[in-house]
Amino acid sequence: MIKKILCLSVLTIAISCKTPKKSIKEVNPEEYASTITASELKDHLYTFASDDFQGRDTGKPGQKKAANYLKNNYIEMEIASPLGGANYFQHIPSSFFHNKYNDSENVVAYIEGSEFPDEVVVVSAHYDHVGIDAEGNVFNGADDDGSGTVAVLEIAEAFKEAQKDGYQPRRSILFLHVTGEEKGLLGSDYYTKNPIFPLKNTVTDLNTDMIGRIDPKHEDDPNYIYLIGSDKLSTDLHELSEEMNSKYTQFDLDYTYNDENDPNRFYYRSDHYNFAKHNIPVIFYFNGTHSDYHQITDTPDKIEYDLMARRAQLIFYTAWEVANRDERLVIDKVN
């Protein structure tokens, strides 16, 4: 009896001394952002942007191989598909492409929210590129958009590590890898016309297209990232984005291409725009163009991996805050 009482006393002390679990709003996300590393991004990209993937042309064998690479990584990370089971592909028939291209697929993975599961934060990138030319040269597309693609994988892993520690995001997160961007934003167009989750429940799209390089304008000071669209629909999102950068990453946030009069019209040229058309707040993260853009010289050896990791961390911090704040982002402007 005495032995039993002593055991119970020890157990009581152990329980009373255990540190209470923090709420997710008290968690410092830097611990999880630190899992987004230059070395892991490099390992992914040297595979994903290799000749083995044949330029990832929409509907071609290299794109199918790329889709399976993404699927297998999500399975390995134990991140579920919103489609159920081992089906990570949102099938897009050739008829949607007006029969100009073969059937293709968006790749999707998902972490369900703990408190607002019906509200969905989308983190997106296109994983297709332009394939092989008539001479057999492979367009590896390391920056465009291998960089965004592998960044989304690493961001997903960071959220998964938090989930393993008991910190499930309050809102759901959809990791969306779209096909057909190079053919005219076709994969994101298909998703927004055939959404897995209702567009009215989609809180934001944080879209990553080219974050691995330095453009000529910033060669002397590469501590930058272009942000496009952050203030177009939601002052709330813009201010939150600025706050996350000020608190954690301290980039020079360059809004040059956010100007309505920008002749490049980048706001209309990547997959976030198909969400913005439906009045869903967006941010497009971009490093600007360079001489290797859409050339066979866009190869993984030219990527600035440390810089790319910090840029991916900024996107993670922004997604973390959007997913875990008390209120859904307010839309105060409409198209």
Buried (B, 14 or more C-beta within 10 A) or exposed (E): EEEEEEEEEEEEEEEEEEEEEEEBEEBEBEEBBEBBBBEBBBEBBBBBBBEEBBBBBBBBEBBBBBBBBBBEBBBEBEBBBBBEEEEBBBEBEEEBBEEEBBBBBBBBBBBBBBEBBEBBBBBBBBBBBBBBEEEEBBBBBBBBBBBBBBBBBBBBBBBBBBBEEEBBBBBBBBBBBBBBBBBEBBBBBBBBEEBBBEBEBBBBBBBBBBBBBBBEEBEEEBEBBBBBBBBBBBBBBBEBBBEBBEEBBEBEBBBBBBEEEEEEEBBEBBBBBBBBBBBBBBBBBBBBBBEBBEBBBBBBEBBBBEBBBBBBBBBBBBBBBBBBBEEBBEBEEEE
